[in-house]
């Protein structure tokens, strides 16, 4: 974890990596964080890590526009099979 958090050549790169690392570790289950030795208080995970991870995960969708595959799946009636 220390290696990942220190990754980057510039301060901006290191900040971006730390944000991504924090966001991703906030999504891990309790047992996985314990195994990795990550100790982040629950309020930090709930109020910072998870919203950040959600925002970072949705950014590509915002930038690329809606997915044609998702739109087709939403239009297909429930239980309908394609042949």
Phi and psi restraints in degrees (range 20) as a CNS / XPLOR table:
assign (resid 1 and name C) (resid 2 and name N)
       (resid 2 and name CA) (resid 2 and name C) 1.0 -61.9 20.0 2
assign (resid 2 and name N) (resid 2 and name CA)
       (resid 2 and name C) (resid 3 and name N) 1.0 -38.7 20.0 2
assign (resid 2 and name C) (resid 3 and name N)
       (resid 3 and name CA) (resid 3 and name C) 1.0 -61.2 20.0 2
assign (resid 3 and name N) (resid 3 and name CA)
       (resid 3 and name C) (resid 4 and name N) 1.0 -46.7 20.0 2
assign (resid 3 and name C) (resid 4 and name N)
       (resid 4 and name CA) (resid 4 and name C) 1.0 -64.9 20.0 2
assign (resid 4 and name N) (resid 4 and name CA)
       (resid 4 and name C) (resid 5 and name N) 1.0 -41.7 20.0 2
assign (resid 4 and name C) (resid 5 and name N)
       (resid 5 and name CA) (resid 5 and name C) 1.0 -70.0 20.0 2
assign (resid 5 and name N) (resid 5 and name CA)
       (resid 5 and name C) (resid 6 and name N) 1.0 -24.1 20.0 2
assign (resid 5 and name C) (resid 6 and name N)
       (resid 6 and name CA) (resid 6 and name C) 1.0 -93.7 20.0 2
assign (resid 6 and name N) (resid 6 and name CA)
       (resid 6 and name C) (resid 7 and name N) 1.0 1.1 20.0 2
assign (resid 6 and name C) (resid 7 and name N)
       (resid 7 and name CA) (resid 7 and name C) 1.0 -67.7 20.0 2
assign (resid 7 and name N) (resid 7 and name CA)
       (resid 7 and name C) (resid 8 and name N) 1.0 141.5 20.0 2
assign (resid 7 and name C) (resid 8 and name N)
       (resid 8 and name CA) (resid 8 and name C) 1.0 125.4 20.0 2
assign (resid 8 and name N) (resid 8 and name CA)
       (resid 8 and name C) (resid 9 and name N) 1.0 146.2 20.0 2
assign (resid 8 and name C) (resid 9 and name N)
       (resid 9 and name CA) (resid 9 and name C) 1.0 -89.4 20.0 2
assign (resid 9 and name N) (resid 9 and name CA)
       (resid 9 and name C) (resid 10 and name N) 1.0 -34.8 20.0 2
assign (resid 9 and name C) (resid 10 and name N)
       (resid 10 and name CA) (resid 10 and name C) 1.0 -110.9 20.0 2
assign (resid 10 and name N) (resid 10 and name CA)
       (resid 10 and name C) (resid 11 and name N) 1.0 161.8 20.0 2
assign (resid 10 and name C) (resid 11 and name N)
       (resid 11 and name CA) (resid 11 and name C) 1.0 -58.2 20.0 2
assign (resid 11 and name N) (resid 11 and name CA)
       (resid 11 and name C) (resid 12 and name N) 1.0 -35.1 20.0 2
assign (resid 11 and name C) (resid 12 and name N)
       (resid 12 and name CA) (resid 12 and name C) 1.0 -66.1 20.0 2
assign (resid 12 and name N) (resid 12 and name CA)
       (resid 12 and name C) (resid 13 and name N) 1.0 -42.0 20.0 2
assign (resid 12 and name C) (resid 13 and name N)
       (resid 13 and name CA) (resid 13 and name C) 1.0 -64.8 20.0 2
assign (resid 13 and name N) (resid 13 and name CA)
       (resid 13 and name C) (resid 14 and name N) 1.0 -42.8 20.0 2
assign (resid 13 and name C) (resid 14 and name N)
       (resid 14 and name CA) (resid 14 and name C) 1.0 -63.6 20.0 2
assign (resid 14 and name N) (resid 14 and name CA)
       (resid 14 and name C) (resid 15 and name N) 1.0 -38.3 20.0 2
assign (resid 14 and name C) (resid 15 and name N)
       (resid 15 and name CA) (resid 15 and name C) 1.0 -63.8 20.0 2
assign (resid 15 and name N) (resid 15 and name CA)
       (resid 15 and name C) (resid 16 and name N) 1.0 -44.6 20.0 2
assign (resid 15 and name C) (resid 16 and name N)
       (resid 16 and name CA) (resid 16 and name C) 1.0 -61.7 20.0 2
assign (resid 16 and name N) (resid 16 and name CA)
       (resid 16 and name C) (resid 17 and name N) 1.0 -43.0 20.0 2
assign (resid 16 and name C) (resid 17 and name N)
       (resid 17 and name CA) (resid 17 and name C) 1.0 -65.1 20.0 2
assign (resid 17 and name N) (resid 17 and name CA)
       (resid 17 and name C) (resid 18 and name N) 1.0 -40.7 20.0 2
assign (resid 17 and name C) (resid 18 and name N)
       (resid 18 and name CA) (resid 18 and name C) 1.0 -63.9 20.0 2
assign (resid 18 and name N) (resid 18 and name CA)
       (resid 18 and name C) (resid 19 and name N) 1.0 -41.2 20.0 2
assign (resid 18 and name C) (resid 19 and name N)
       (resid 19 and name CA) (resid 19 and name C) 1.0 -62.8 20.0 2
assign (resid 19 and name N) (resid 19 and name CA)
       (resid 19 and name C) (resid 20 and name N) 1.0 -45.6 20.0 2
assign (resid 19 and name C) (resid 20 and name N)
       (resid 20 and name CA) (resid 20 and name C) 1.0 -64.6 20.0 2
assign (resid 20 and name N) (resid 20 and name CA)
       (resid 20 and name C) (resid 21 and name N) 1.0 -40.3 20.0 2
assign (resid 20 and name C) (resid 21 and name N)
       (resid 21 and name CA) (resid 21 and name C) 1.0 -65.2 20.0 2
assign (resid 21 and name N) (resid 21 and name CA)
       (resid 21 and name C) (resid 22 and name N) 1.0 -44.7 20.0 2
assign (resid 21 and name C) (resid 22 and name N)
       (resid 22 and name CA) (resid 22 and name C) 1.0 -62.4 20.0 2
assign (resid 22 and name N) (resid 22 and name CA)
       (resid 22 and name C) (resid 23 and name N) 1.0 -42.9 20.0 2
assign (resid 22 and name C) (resid 23 and name N)
       (resid 23 and name CA) (resid 23 and name C) 1.0 -63.1 20.0 2
assign (resid 23 and name N) (resid 23 and name CA)
       (resid 23 and name C) (resid 24 and name N) 1.0 -43.4 20.0 2
assign (resid 23 and name C) (resid 24 and name N)
       (resid 24 and name CA) (resid 24 and name C) 1.0 -72.2 20.0 2
assign (resid 24 and name N) (resid 24 and name CA)
       (resid 24 and name C) (resid 25 and name N) 1.0 -39.1 20.0 2
assign (resid 24 and name C) (resid 25 and name N)
       (resid 25 and name CA) (resid 25 and name C) 1.0 -70.1 20.0 2
assign (resid 25 and name N) (resid 25 and name CA)
       (resid 25 and name C) (resid 26 and name N) 1.0 -24.7 20.0 2
assign (resid 25 and name C) (resid 26 and name N)
       (resid 26 and name CA) (resid 26 and name C) 1.0 -68.0 20.0 2
assign (resid 26 and name N) (resid 26 and name CA)
       (resid 26 and name C) (resid 27 and name N) 1.0 -19.2 20.0 2
assign (resid 26 and name C) (resid 27 and name N)
       (resid 27 and name CA) (resid 27 and name C) 1.0 -89.3 20.0 2
assign (resid 27 and name N) (resid 27 and name CA)
       (resid 27 and name C) (resid 28 and name N) 1.0 -10.0 20.0 2
assign (resid 27 and name C) (resid 28 and name N)
       (resid 28 and name CA) (resid 28 and name C) 1.0 -70.8 20.0 2
assign (resid 28 and name N) (resid 28 and name CA)
       (resid 28 and name C) (resid 29 and name N) 1.0 149.3 20.0 2
assign (resid 28 and name C) (resid 29 and name N)
       (resid 29 and name CA) (resid 29 and name C) 1.0 -69.4 20.0 2
assign (resid 29 and name N) (resid 29 and name CA)
       (resid 29 and name C) (resid 30 and name N) 1.0 162.2 20.0 2
assign (resid 29 and name C) (resid 30 and name N)
       (resid 30 and name CA) (resid 30 and name C) 1.0 -55.1 20.0 2
assign (resid 30 and name N) (resid 30 and name CA)
       (resid 30 and name C) (resid 31 and name N) 1.0 -43.5 20.0 2
assign (resid 30 and name C) (resid 31 and name N)
       (resid 31 and name CA) (resid 31 and name C) 1.0 -64.0 20.0 2
assign (resid 31 and name N) (resid 31 and name CA)
       (resid 31 and name C) (resid 32 and name N) 1.0 -35.5 20.0 2
assign (resid 31 and name C) (resid 32 and name N)
       (resid 32 and name CA) (resid 32 and name C) 1.0 -70.1 20.0 2
assign (resid 32 and name N) (resid 32 and name CA)
       (resid 32 and name C) (resid 33 and name N) 1.0 -41.2 20.0 2
assign (resid 32 and name C) (resid 33 and name N)
       (resid 33 and name CA) (resid 33 and name C) 1.0 -63.2 20.0 2
assign (resid 33 and name N) (resid 33 and name CA)
       (resid 33 and name C) (resid 34 and name N) 1.0 -38.2 20.0 2
assign (resid 33 and name C) (resid 34 and name N)
       (resid 34 and name CA) (resid 34 and name C) 1.0 -63.3 20.0 2
assign (resid 34 and name N) (resid 34 and name CA)
       (resid 34 and name C) (resid 35 and name N) 1.0 -45.3 20.0 2
assign (resid 34 and name C) (resid 35 and name N)
       (resid 35 and name CA) (resid 35 and name C) 1.0 -61.0 20.0 2
assign (resid 35 and name N) (resid 35 and name CA)
       (resid 35 and name C) (resid 36 and name N) 1.0 -36.5 20.0 2
assign (resid 35 and name C) (resid 36 and name N)
       (resid 36 and name CA) (resid 36 and name C) 1.0 -85.4 20.0 2
assign (resid 36 and name N) (resid 36 and name CA)
       (resid 36 and name C) (resid 37 and name N) 1.0 -5.9 20.0 2
assign (resid 36 and name C) (resid 37 and name N)
       (resid 37 and name CA) (resid 37 and name C) 1.0 74.5 20.0 2
assign (resid 37 and name N) (resid 37 and name CA)
       (resid 37 and name C) (resid 38 and name N) 1.0 28.1 20.0 2
assign (resid 37 and name C) (resid 38 and name N)
       (resid 38 and name CA) (resid 38 and name C) 1.0 -94.9 20.0 2
assign (resid 38 and name N) (resid 38 and name CA)
       (resid 38 and name C) (resid 39 and name N) 1.0 121.2 20.0 2
assign (resid 38 and name C) (resid 39 and name N)
       (resid 39 and name CA) (resid 39 and name C) 1.0 -118.9 20.0 2
assign (resid 39 and name N) (resid 39 and name CA)
       (resid 39 and name C) (resid 40 and name N) 1.0 101.8 20.0 2
assign (resid 39 and name C) (resid 40 and name N)
       (resid 40 and name CA) (resid 40 and name C) 1.0 -126.5 20.0 2
assign (resid 40 and name N) (resid 40 and name CA)
       (resid 40 and name C) (resid 41 and name N) 1.0 128.5 20.0 2
assign (resid 40 and name C) (resid 41 and name N)
       (resid 41 and name CA) (resid 41 and name C) 1.0 -60.2 20.0 2
assign (resid 41 and name N) (resid 41 and name CA)
       (resid 41 and name C) (resid 42 and name N) 1.0 148.8 20.0 2
assign (resid 41 and name C) (resid 42 and name N)
       (resid 42 and name CA) (resid 42 and name C) 1.0 -55.7 20.0 2
assign (resid 42 and name N) (resid 42 and name CA)
       (resid 42 and name C) (resid 43 and name N) 1.0 -42.6 20.0 2
assign (resid 42 and name C) (resid 43 and name N)
       (resid 43 and name CA) (resid 43 and name C) 1.0 -61.1 20.0 2
assign (resid 43 and name N) (resid 43 and name CA)
       (resid 43 and name C) (resid 44 and name N) 1.0 -34.0 20.0 2
assign (resid 43 and name C) (resid 44 and name N)
       (resid 44 and name CA) (resid 44 and name C) 1.0 -68.2 20.0 2
assign (resid 44 and name N) (resid 44 and name CA)
       (resid 44 and name C) (resid 45 and name N) 1.0 -43.1 20.0 2
assign (resid 44 and name C) (resid 45 and name N)
       (resid 45 and name CA) (resid 45 and name C) 1.0 -63.7 20.0 2
assign (resid 45 and name N) (resid 45 and name CA)
       (resid 45 and name C) (resid 46 and name N) 1.0 -43.2 20.0 2
assign (resid 45 and name C) (resid 46 and name N)
       (resid 46 and name CA) (resid 46 and name C) 1.0 -75.0 20.0 2
assign (resid 46 and name N) (resid 46 and name CA)
       (resid 46 and name C) (resid 47 and name N) 1.0 -42.1 20.0 2
assign (resid 46 and name C) (resid 47 and name N)
       (resid 47 and name CA) (resid 47 and name C) 1.0 -92.0 20.0 2
assign (resid 47 and name N) (resid 47 and name CA)
       (resid 47 and name C) (resid 48 and name N) 1.0 -16.4 20.0 2
assign (resid 47 and name C) (resid 48 and name N)
       (resid 48 and name CA) (resid 48 and name C) 1.0 -124.3 20.0 2
assign (resid 48 and name N) (resid 48 and name CA)
       (resid 48 and name C) (resid 49 and name N) 1.0 -57.0 20.0 2
assign (resid 48 and name C) (resid 49 and name N)
       (resid 49 and name CA) (resid 49 and name C) 1.0 -63.9 20.0 2
assign (resid 49 and name N) (resid 49 and name CA)
       (resid 49 and name C) (resid 50 and name N) 1.0 -50.0 20.0 2
assign (resid 49 and name C) (resid 50 and name N)
       (resid 50 and name CA) (resid 50 and name C) 1.0 -67.4 20.0 2
assign (resid 50 and name N) (resid 50 and name CA)
       (resid 50 and name C) (resid 51 and name N) 1.0 -45.2 20.0 2
assign (resid 50 and name C) (resid 51 and name N)
       (resid 51 and name CA) (resid 51 and name C) 1.0 -62.1 20.0 2
assign (resid 51 and name N) (resid 51 and name CA)
       (resid 51 and name C) (resid 52 and name N) 1.0 -36.9 20.0 2
assign (resid 51 and name C) (resid 52 and name N)
       (resid 52 and name CA) (resid 52 and name C) 1.0 -65.4 20.0 2
assign (resid 52 and name N) (resid 52 and name CA)
       (resid 52 and name C) (resid 53 and name N) 1.0 -43.6 20.0 2
assign (resid 52 and name C) (resid 53 and name N)
       (resid 53 and name CA) (resid 53 and name C) 1.0 -63.4 20.0 2
assign (resid 53 and name N) (resid 53 and name CA)
       (resid 53 and name C) (resid 54 and name N) 1.0 -39.9 20.0 2
assign (resid 53 and name C) (resid 54 and name N)
       (resid 54 and name CA) (resid 54 and name C) 1.0 -63.4 20.0 2
assign (resid 54 and name N) (resid 54 and name CA)
       (resid 54 and name C) (resid 55 and name N) 1.0 -46.0 20.0 2
assign (resid 54 and name C) (resid 55 and name N)
       (resid 55 and name CA) (resid 55 and name C) 1.0 -63.0 20.0 2
assign (resid 55 and name N) (resid 55 and name CA)
       (resid 55 and name C) (resid 56 and name N) 1.0 -44.2 20.0 2
assign (resid 55 and name C) (resid 56 and name N)
       (resid 56 and name CA) (resid 56 and name C) 1.0 -66.5 20.0 2
assign (resid 56 and name N) (resid 56 and name CA)
       (resid 56 and name C) (resid 57 and name N) 1.0 -34.3 20.0 2
assign (resid 56 and name C) (resid 57 and name N)
       (resid 57 and name CA) (resid 57 and name C) 1.0 -71.8 20.0 2
assign (resid 57 and name N) (resid 57 and name CA)
       (resid 57 and name C) (resid 58 and name N) 1.0 -29.5 20.0 2
assign (resid 57 and name C) (resid 58 and name N)
       (resid 58 and name CA) (resid 58 and name C) 1.0 -89.5 20.0 2
assign (resid 58 and name N) (resid 58 and name CA)
       (resid 58 and name C) (resid 59 and name N) 1.0 -11.6 20.0 2
assign (resid 58 and name C) (resid 59 and name N)
       (resid 59 and name CA) (resid 59 and name C) 1.0 -59.6 20.0 2
assign (resid 59 and name N) (resid 59 and name CA)
       (resid 59 and name C) (resid 60 and name N) 1.0 -45.9 20.0 2
assign (resid 59 and name C) (resid 60 and name N)
       (resid 60 and name CA) (resid 60 and name C) 1.0 -60.9 20.0 2
assign (resid 60 and name N) (resid 60 and name CA)
       (resid 60 and name C) (resid 61 and name N) 1.0 -38.0 20.0 2
assign (resid 60 and name C) (resid 61 and name N)
       (resid 61 and name CA) (resid 61 and name C) 1.0 -63.4 20.0 2
assign (resid 61 and name N) (resid 61 and name CA)
       (resid 61 and name C) (resid 62 and name N) 1.0 -40.9 20.0 2
assign (resid 61 and name C) (resid 62 and name N)
       (resid 62 and name CA) (resid 62 and name C) 1.0 -63.8 20.0 2
assign (resid 62 and name N) (resid 62 and name CA)
       (resid 62 and name C) (resid 63 and name N) 1.0 -43.1 20.0 2
assign (resid 62 and name C) (resid 63 and name N)
       (resid 63 and name CA) (resid 63 and name C) 1.0 -70.9 20.0 2
assign (resid 63 and name N) (resid 63 and name CA)
       (resid 63 and name C) (resid 64 and name N) 1.0 -34.7 20.0 2
assign (resid 63 and name C) (resid 64 and name N)
       (resid 64 and name CA) (resid 64 and name C) 1.0 -93.9 20.0 2
assign (resid 64 and name N) (resid 64 and name CA)
       (resid 64 and name C) (resid 65 and name N) 1.0 -14.9 20.0 2
assign (resid 64 and name C) (resid 65 and name N)
       (resid 65 and name CA) (resid 65 and name C) 1.0 91.7 20.0 2
assign (resid 65 and name N) (resid 65 and name CA)
       (resid 65 and name C) (resid 66 and name N) 1.0 175.0 20.0 2
assign (resid 65 and name C) (resid 66 and name N)
       (resid 66 and name CA) (resid 66 and name C) 1.0 -66.1 20.0 2
assign (resid 66 and name N) (resid 66 and name CA)
       (resid 66 and name C) (resid 67 and name N) 1.0 149.8 20.0 2
assign (resid 66 and name C) (resid 67 and name N)
       (resid 67 and name CA) (resid 67 and name C) 1.0 -80.7 20.0 2
assign (resid 67 and name N) (resid 67 and name CA)
       (resid 67 and name C) (resid 68 and name N) 1.0 132.2 20.0 2
assign (resid 67 and name C) (resid 68 and name N)
       (resid 68 and name CA) (resid 68 and name C) 1.0 -66.6 20.0 2
assign (resid 68 and name N) (resid 68 and name CA)
       (resid 68 and name C) (resid 69 and name N) 1.0 -33.0 20.0 2
assign (resid 68 and name C) (resid 69 and name N)
       (resid 69 and name CA) (resid 69 and name C) 1.0 -67.0 20.0 2
assign (resid 69 and name N) (resid 69 and name CA)
       (resid 69 and name C) (resid 70 and name N) 1.0 -45.2 20.0 2
assign (resid 69 and name C) (resid 70 and name N)
       (resid 70 and name CA) (resid 70 and name C) 1.0 -63.9 20.0 2
assign (resid 70 and name N) (resid 70 and name CA)
       (resid 70 and name C) (resid 71 and name N) 1.0 -40.4 20.0 2
assign (resid 70 and name C) (resid 71 and name N)
       (resid 71 and name CA) (resid 71 and name C) 1.0 -62.9 20.0 2
assign (resid 71 and name N) (resid 71 and name CA)
       (resid 71 and name C) (resid 72 and name N) 1.0 -42.0 20.0 2
assign (resid 71 and name C) (resid 72 and name N)
       (resid 72 and name CA) (resid 72 and name C) 1.0 -65.1 20.0 2
assign (resid 72 and name N) (resid 72 and name CA)
       (resid 72 and name C) (resid 73 and name N) 1.0 -38.5 20.0 2
assign (resid 72 and name C) (resid 73 and name N)
       (resid 73 and name CA) (resid 73 and name C) 1.0 -66.7 20.0 2
assign (resid 73 and name N) (resid 73 and name CA)
       (resid 73 and name C) (resid 74 and name N) 1.0 -37.3 20.0 2
assign (resid 73 and name C) (resid 74 and name N)
       (resid 74 and name CA) (resid 74 and name C) 1.0 -69.4 20.0 2
assign (resid 74 and name N) (resid 74 and name CA)
       (resid 74 and name C) (resid 75 and name N) 1.0 -32.6 20.0 2
assign (resid 74 and name C) (resid 75 and name N)
       (resid 75 and name CA) (resid 75 and name C) 1.0 -76.5 20.0 2
assign (resid 75 and name N) (resid 75 and name CA)
       (resid 75 and name C) (resid 76 and name N) 1.0 -25.5 20.0 2
assign (resid 75 and name C) (resid 76 and name N)
       (resid 76 and name CA) (resid 76 and name C) 1.0 -71.5 20.0 2
assign (resid 76 and name N) (resid 76 and name CA)
       (resid 76 and name C) (resid 77 and name N) 1.0 130.6 20.0 2
assign (resid 76 and name C) (resid 77 and name N)
       (resid 77 and name CA) (resid 77 and name C) 1.0 -62.1 20.0 2
assign (resid 77 and name N) (resid 77 and name CA)
       (resid 77 and name C) (resid 78 and name N) 1.0 148.2 20.0 2
assign (resid 77 and name C) (resid 78 and name N)
       (resid 78 and name CA) (resid 78 and name C) 1.0 -61.1 20.0 2
assign (resid 78 and name N) (resid 78 and name CA)
       (resid 78 and name C) (resid 79 and name N) 1.0 133.0 20.0 2
assign (resid 78 and name C) (resid 79 and name N)
       (resid 79 and name CA) (resid 79 and name C) 1.0 83.2 20.0 2
assign (resid 79 and name N) (resid 79 and name CA)
       (resid 79 and name C) (resid 80 and name N) 1.0 -4.0 20.0 2
assign (resid 79 and name C) (resid 80 and name N)
       (resid 80 and name CA) (resid 80 and name C) 1.0 -76.8 20.0 2
assign (resid 80 and name N) (resid 80 and name CA)
       (resid 80 and name C) (resid 81 and name N) 1.0 139.9 20.0 2
assign (resid 80 and name C) (resid 81 and name N)
       (resid 81 and name CA) (resid 81 and name C) 1.0 -107.9 20.0 2
assign (resid 81 and name N) (resid 81 and name CA)
       (resid 81 and name C) (resid 82 and name N) 1.0 139.8 20.0 2
assign (resid 81 and name C) (resid 82 and name N)
       (resid 82 and name CA) (resid 82 and name C) 1.0 -91.2 20.0 2
assign (resid 82 and name N) (resid 82 and name CA)
       (resid 82 and name C) (resid 83 and name N) 1.0 145.0 20.0 2
